[in-house]
Amino acid sequence: MYVISACLLGENCKYNGNNNKCQWVLDFAATHSHVAVCPETQAGLPAPRPPAEIVGEKVLDERGKDLTEDFIRGAKGCWQLAQEAAKERGESIEGAILKAKSPSCGKDQIYDGTFSRTLTDGDGYFARLLKKHQIQIITEKENIRHD
């Protein structure tokens, strides 16, 4: 079973109320067991909402509001959902396809906290948690097919 960012599957959970629908991810999901997650909506954050980025170890929205606890809670909630779905299906979690650059789901590179679309090395909070549990992550930008 795979964990997939819900926005990549067309769910309007992105900070601006839209989605990041990605055709190759939709095609992959059509033929692979998966669970769709959004750590930010899992934490109860609305869509739309102000954009947020990681600044140091905190998640701040562009107005300066500290959302760190929300992002931690959302990451833990999505990990729990994924584990429960895998258990119910009698499957293991094989990997994850997450939204690149996101403060929740970004892998290896995220926005730097200046809200200038500048990237820096780092992982979003959910990606960190998956890595801690040795779950292989790719992003929609990698377009790696597992058939």
N, C-alpha and C positions, 0 to 999 in steps of 0.2 A: 504494500500500500504506500502511496505517496501523499505527502502533505503539499498542498498547492495554495498559494496566495489567492484569495477569492477575487481580488481585483483583476487578476490575470484571466480569470474565467468569465469576466464580464459583470461581476457584482459591483454595484455603485457604492463602494465603501471608501474610495480614495478621499483624501482630505478635502478636495474641492467638490465632492459629491458625484464625481464621475468614476470611471473604471480604467483599467489598463489592459483591456481585452487583447489577447495575443493568440493568433490563429494556431500556431504550432502547439501551444500549451492546451488549447481546446481540443485539438486533434489527439494529443497525447492522453488527455483526461478521458476521452471517449473510449479508449481501449485499455486503460489501466485503472485499477482500484485506487481511489484517492479520497481524501477529505479536504474540503475547501475551508480555509481559515483566514481571518483578518484580526490580528492581535489588537488593533486599535478599536474596532467596533466591539470586539470581545470585552475590552476594558470599559465599554460604555461611552466611548467618545463619539460624538455625532458626526454625520457627513451631510453637508459640508462643515468644515471647521478650519481654523487658521492652520497653515502649514507648520510643521515642527521639524526640528533638526537636533542632532546630538551636539552638545557644547560641552567639551570635557567628558564628564560621565553623566551629565544631566541631559534630559530631553526638554527643550524649551520651544514653545511656539513663537511665532514671529513677534508676538506682543510681549514676550518675556515670561509667560506663565509656565511654571515648572510642571511638566507632565510625566516626570520620571516614574513615579509610582504607578501611574496608569499604564505606562508601557511595560513595566515589570509585571503587573497583574495580567495584562493582556497576553504577554508571552507565556506566562505560566498557565493561563487558562487554555490557550491554544495547544500547548504541549499536552495538557490533560485531555482535551478533546481528541487529539490525534491518538494518544495511547488508548483511550476508551474505544475509539472506532476500530483500531487495529485488533484489540482484544475481542470485540464483538464479532469481527469478521474472521477471527482465527488467523490473522496475518501479522507479519512484522512490518515495521516502517522501513521501507527500502531506501527512501530518499525524499528530498523536498525540492520543489521548484518555487522560488520566492522572487518577489519584486526587487529588482536591482535598485540600489542607492537609497532605499527606504530606511528611516530610523528604526523601524521594526524588523524588516525583512532583508535589508541590504546585506550583501556578502562581499567581504574584502574591501569594498569602497562604498562610502556613504557621503552625503553632503556634509560640509565642514562646520556648519553652525552659523555661517555668515548670511545665509539666505541669498547667496549670489550664484548658486548653481555650481559652486566650486567643490570638487571632490577631494576627499582625504582617505587614507587607509583606515579601515575599521569595519565593524559589523553592527547591524541593528540588534536590538535587544532579543528578538525572537531567534534570529540567526545565531546569536551567541549561545542561546540555550540549546538549540539543536546541535551545534558543534560540540557543546559540552557532553551531549549524549551520543556523540560519534555518528550523527546523521549526515550523510552526504548531501550537500546543497549545490544546486545550480540556479542560475537566474534565467529569466526569459531572454536575456541578451546572449546567453551561451548557446542556445538552440541545439542542445545535445539530445539526440533521440535515443531512447532505450526501447527497442522493439522486441 
